[in-house]
Amino acid sequence: MNSRQATENLATFFETLSPQSVGQLQTVYDAQARFKDPFNEVQGLPEIERIFRHMYVALEQPHFVITGQLVDGQQAFLSWEFRFKFKRFDTTTLQAVRGASHVVFNDQGLVTVHRDYWDAAEELYEKLPVVGSLMRWLKKRANT
């Protein structure tokens, strides 16, 4: 499978991800794929699946919107917005975390490496009640 088609398949998978479809990761990920984001670094489908299942436990209405794709050989970058509502803090406001994923495909078009890049301080911590005040204060102090 060519990388453009594999990237399109992956984008569609994430935009339509649901608690029911998390169990179908093997359609886009290699069994020994590695995944890393600001909070996790794991290898293998069971561990990657655990991370995405937890997302549905911890958050309300989590979903991805793919905003861009760039393919080069066996790798791709996808820019995205991750939208959700908190379950315990501000439960009514739709939140958005903006980031990008670097993925590497094998010859079968399955992801072997997935690394997410996003600023946890700006995109998440600043939105939390107590931590957010501290993060905004630190950011202001660093910029003066």
Secondary structure, DSSP 8 states (H G I E B T S, - for coil): --HHHHHHHHHHHHHT--TTGGGGGGGTEEEEEEEE-SS-EEESHHHHHHHHHHHHHHEEEEEEEEEEEEEETTEEEEEEEEEEEESSSSSSS-EEEEEEEEEEE-TTS-EEEEEEE--HHHHTGGGSHHHHHHHHHHHHHHT-
